[in-house]
Amino acid sequence: MSQSGHKHPELDIVIPVYNEGENIVRVLDSFRRHVRTPCRVLICYDKDTDNTLPVVRAYPQDVFTIQPVKNRGRGALGAVLTGFEDSTASAVLMYPADDDYNAVQVDPMMQEFRAGCEIVVASRFIPGGCMKGCPWLKATLVRCSAFALYHLARLPTHDPSNGLRIFSRRVLDTISIESTVGFAYSIELLVKAHRLGWRIGEVPAGWFERREGKSRFQVLKWIPQYLRWFFYAFATTYFFRGPKTVRLKQIPSGVPARSA
C-alpha cells in the first residue's frame, strides 16, 4: 500500500514503549505479516533517549505509517492517554510493545468492531486463548478477578483485565477516564461502556511472559486502582444500576451510536 493510502486509516494502534528497541521490530514485522486493516502505529515514549526511537524511525513505512508521540503525562497511563489524544481513527487498538504473537487477531477484532462492538477484548480465557509463563501472583489475581467479573459482576467478557483491546472513537470521546495510574483504565472503560448499554465483543488471544526488556506492570502499586473498578463493577450490578453511574466528558449531547 502506498503512503497516500495511509491518510485516513481505519485503525490507530497505540503502543506505549520504554526502551523496547529489542522487541519493537518483531512486533512491527508481525503487523506487516498479519494485519490487512489500513492502520497507523503510534509509538508513545517518555524520553528522547528511549532506544525504541532510532529503531522505529529506521523501519520501512510502505505498509503502514509509524508516528512517534512523546508522552505529555507521566508513566504508563500518561503514555496511553497521549496516544488516545493523538489518535484520529474510528477504532483505536492498545497493543503491548513486546507482543509479537497476537497480530493475527487484529483483523478478527476489527471484524467485531465493524459488526457494532464499541470495545473488543482479546481474551486469554476462551477457547483458542492462553496465558503462559505469568508470575504466580499476577496470574492468580488475573484469573480470580476475571472469574468474578464475568460470573458475578456479569461483564460480557471472560478477560476484563487484558489490556489488548480495541476502543471505538465513541468510547474515547464520550467516557471520562478517572484512573490515575497504570492500566486500570482498561477495566474502567469496559465497565462504564457496559453500564451505558454498549456492545462488547471478544476474540481469543495468547499471552506469554516477555522475553526482552522490562515490564511496566506494577502489581502492588496499581492494585488500589484495580480494586476501585472491581468494586464499581459489583456496586453498579447490584445496587446502583444504569448509565447515570458513568461520568461523561463535557461533549455535545446526543452522541449517536455507530451503525452496525
C-alpha positions as MATLAB code, in Angstrom:
seq = 'MSQSGHKHPELDIVIPVYNEGENIVRVLDSFRRHVRTPCRVLICYDKDTDNTLPVVRAYPQDVFTIQPVKNRGRGALGAVLTGFEDSTASAVLMYPADDDYNAVQVDPMMQEFRAGCEIVVASRFIPGGCMKGCPWLKATLVRCSAFALYHLARLPTHDPSNGLRIFSRRVLDTISIESTVGFAYSIELLVKAHRLGWRIGEVPAGWFERREGKSRFQVLKWIPQYLRWFFYAFATTYFFRGPKTVRLKQIPSGVPARSA';
ca = [
       0.000    0.000    0.000;
       1.300    3.455   -0.854;
       1.803    6.220    1.648;
      -1.221    8.010    0.157;
      -3.352    5.113    1.320;
      -2.463    5.943    4.920;
      -4.012    9.399    5.105;
      -7.215    8.140    6.715;
      -6.500    4.798    8.400;
      -9.396    2.824    9.817;
      -7.324    1.783   12.840;
      -4.799    3.533   15.077;
      -2.536    1.133   17.010;
      -1.212    2.749   20.199;
       1.963    1.181   21.637;
       3.396    2.634   24.878;
       7.135    1.934   24.979;
      10.023    2.166   27.416;
      13.326    1.099   25.834;
      11.698   -1.558   23.658;
      14.342   -1.488   20.909;
      14.845   -5.254   21.271;
      11.140   -6.045   20.905;
       9.579   -3.463   18.634;
      10.943   -4.775   15.315;
       9.376   -8.191   15.947;
       6.058   -6.502   16.730;
       6.130   -4.313   13.621;
       7.178   -7.284   11.486;
       4.185   -9.223   12.823;
       1.896   -6.358   11.755;
       3.354   -6.485    8.240;
       2.685  -10.213    8.037;
      -0.794  -10.384    9.515;
      -2.653   -7.041    9.620;
      -4.608   -6.141    6.492;
      -6.700   -3.377    8.069;
      -5.433    0.083    6.973;
      -3.675    1.348   10.076;
      -1.255    3.794   11.648;
       1.064    2.923   14.545;
       1.549    5.483   17.338;
       4.719    4.830   19.373;
       4.256    6.612   22.726;
       7.561    7.207   24.506;
       8.747    9.047   27.634;
      12.239   10.352   26.859;
      14.131   11.311   23.714;
      16.857    8.841   24.755;
      14.469    5.857   24.530;
      16.212    3.173   22.470;
      12.953    2.391   20.668;
      13.082    5.646   18.684;
      16.008    5.039   16.307;
      14.612    1.607   15.539;
      11.125    2.807   14.584;
      12.478    5.791   12.641;
      14.540    3.436   10.501;
      11.678    0.997    9.982;
      10.060    0.847    6.484;
       6.714    2.641    6.247;
       5.480    1.213    2.964;
       2.673   -0.832    4.557;
       1.644    1.409    7.473;
       2.857    4.707    8.882;
       4.641    4.962   12.224;
       4.335    8.116   14.310;
       6.464    8.625   17.448;
       4.473   10.534   20.089;
       6.123   11.930   23.217;
       4.300   11.273   26.481;
       2.686   14.514   27.648;
       1.756   12.962   31.001;
       3.568   10.702   33.438;
       4.249    6.991   33.372;
       2.351    4.226   31.625;
      -1.069    5.870   31.927;
       0.290    9.152   30.589;
       1.606    7.352   27.510;
      -1.756    5.665   26.964;
      -3.730    8.899   27.307;
      -1.336   10.731   24.995;
      -1.884    8.020   22.402;
      -5.647    8.321   22.785;
      -5.469   12.096   22.400;
      -3.390   11.868   19.219;
      -5.477    9.110   17.651;
      -7.917   10.033   14.895;
      -9.159    6.699   13.528;
     -12.611    5.287   14.235;
     -11.001    2.354   16.082;
      -8.052    2.531   18.491;
      -6.140   -0.605   19.485;
      -3.998   -0.680   22.620;
      -1.114   -3.040   21.902;
       1.804   -4.216   24.114;
       5.314   -3.409   22.894;
       6.527   -6.989   23.457;
       3.607   -8.837   21.832;
       4.744  -10.322   18.519;
       2.219  -13.185   18.502;
      -1.278  -11.607   18.591;
      -1.094   -9.545   15.398;
      -3.021  -12.349   13.704;
      -6.011  -11.405   15.902;
      -6.132   -7.741   14.874;
      -8.259   -8.278   11.765;
     -10.738  -10.577   13.607;
     -11.005   -7.894   16.306;
     -11.765   -5.340   13.606;
     -14.498   -7.626   12.277;
     -16.164   -7.471   15.694;
     -15.735   -3.695   15.717;
     -17.313   -3.341   12.265;
     -20.204   -5.508   13.454;
     -21.068   -2.851   16.033;
     -18.937   -3.532   19.111;
     -17.695   -0.436   20.929;
     -14.984   -2.424   22.746;
     -13.361   -5.644   21.526;
     -11.335   -7.580   24.105;
      -8.554  -10.036   23.294;
      -9.400  -12.841   25.716;
      -6.957  -15.357   27.153;
      -9.724  -17.365   28.803;
     -11.914  -18.522   25.917;
     -11.240  -21.427   23.507;
      -8.191  -20.580   21.420;
      -6.684  -18.300   24.076;
      -3.953  -18.989   26.624;
      -1.768  -17.432   29.327;
       1.684  -18.962   29.831;
       4.737  -18.054   31.877;
       2.929  -15.485   34.009;
       4.316  -14.873   37.552;
       2.130  -16.709   40.060;
       0.890  -13.623   41.935;
      -0.146  -11.817   38.788;
      -1.681  -14.996   37.315;
      -3.717  -15.627   40.474;
      -5.023  -12.052   40.613;
      -5.863  -12.031   36.907;
      -7.720  -15.361   36.927;
      -9.663  -14.668   40.123;
     -10.721  -11.195   39.027;
     -11.689  -12.464   35.578;
     -13.855  -15.211   37.090;
     -15.561  -12.816   39.498;
     -16.191  -10.029   36.985;
     -17.603  -12.396   34.365;
     -19.685  -14.710   36.561;
     -20.671  -12.383   39.411;
     -20.480   -8.823   38.057;
     -21.835  -10.077   34.704;
     -19.403   -8.297   32.432;
     -19.732   -9.703   28.887;
     -16.090  -10.781   28.535;
     -14.085  -13.607   30.065;
     -10.924  -11.481   30.318;
     -11.699   -7.991   31.643;
      -8.105   -7.152   32.624;
      -6.252   -7.862   29.374;
      -5.045   -4.516   28.022;
      -5.002   -5.723   24.409;
      -8.296   -4.357   23.122;
      -9.988   -2.073   20.625;
     -11.883    1.025   21.722;
     -14.254    2.866   19.425;
     -13.933    6.578   18.847;
     -17.283    6.891   20.624;
     -15.900    5.324   23.812;
     -12.823    7.548   23.909;
     -14.726   10.731   23.062;
     -17.617   10.107   25.462;
     -16.422    8.381   28.647;
     -14.268   10.260   31.149;
     -11.220    8.273   32.328;
     -10.838    8.663   36.098;
      -7.985    6.183   36.665;
      -4.740    7.849   37.715;
      -2.075    5.141   37.354;
      -1.220    2.092   35.317;
      -3.582    0.209   33.050;
      -6.659    0.217   35.305;
      -8.343    2.470   32.732;
      -8.964   -0.632   30.584;
     -11.274   -2.174   33.205;
     -12.793    1.242   33.908;
     -13.776    1.844   30.270;
     -15.055   -1.717   29.940;
     -17.381   -1.472   32.942;
     -18.584    2.016   32.045;
     -19.309    1.081   28.429;
     -21.301   -1.905   29.662;
     -23.262    0.315   32.058;
     -24.127    2.559   29.101;
     -25.536   -0.482   27.331;
     -22.907   -0.515   24.613;
     -21.927   -3.706   22.851;
     -18.716   -5.528   23.837;
     -17.094   -8.370   21.917;
     -14.115  -10.660   22.390;
     -11.778  -12.855   20.363;
      -9.225  -15.411   21.617;
      -5.648  -14.305   22.251;
      -2.448  -15.620   23.770;
      -0.241  -14.176   26.499;
       3.368  -15.182   27.107;
       5.873  -13.738   29.571;
       8.069  -11.177   27.825;
      11.459  -12.307   26.516;
      13.258   -8.951   26.351;
      13.067   -5.645   28.227;
      11.352   -4.723   31.469;
       7.600   -4.764   32.048;
       5.841   -1.633   33.290;
       3.266   -3.683   35.171;
       3.489   -2.867   38.900;
       1.105   -5.180   40.754;
       1.262   -3.777   44.281;
       1.300   -0.118   43.238;
      -1.682   -0.469   40.916;
      -3.896   -2.787   42.990;
      -5.879    0.088   44.612;
      -6.901    1.380   41.176;
      -7.926   -2.072   40.001;
      -9.922   -2.620   43.197;
     -11.740    0.676   42.659;
     -13.187   -0.501   39.348;
     -13.662   -4.047   40.624;
     -15.965   -2.743   43.363;
     -17.568   -0.272   40.951;
     -18.481   -3.196   38.693;
     -20.178   -5.014   41.568;
     -21.864   -1.914   43.001;
     -23.345   -0.977   39.637;
     -24.506   -4.546   39.079;
     -26.406   -4.990   42.333;
     -27.061   -1.557   43.848;
     -26.702    1.459   41.556;
     -27.561    0.393   38.050;
     -27.748    2.221   34.772;
     -25.911    4.859   32.735;
     -26.209    7.567   35.408;
     -23.318    5.920   37.276;
     -20.948    6.801   34.395;
     -19.054   10.095   34.363;
     -19.019   11.504   30.844;
     -16.800   14.073   29.212;
     -18.137   17.567   28.521;
     -19.302   16.943   24.982;
     -22.386   17.916   22.974;
     -25.453   15.885   23.887;
     -26.882   13.194   21.679;
     -23.732   11.258   20.795;
     -25.004    8.883   18.105;
     -24.445    5.164   18.152;
     -22.412    3.670   15.328;
     -24.362    1.739   12.766;
     -23.696   -1.980   12.817;
];
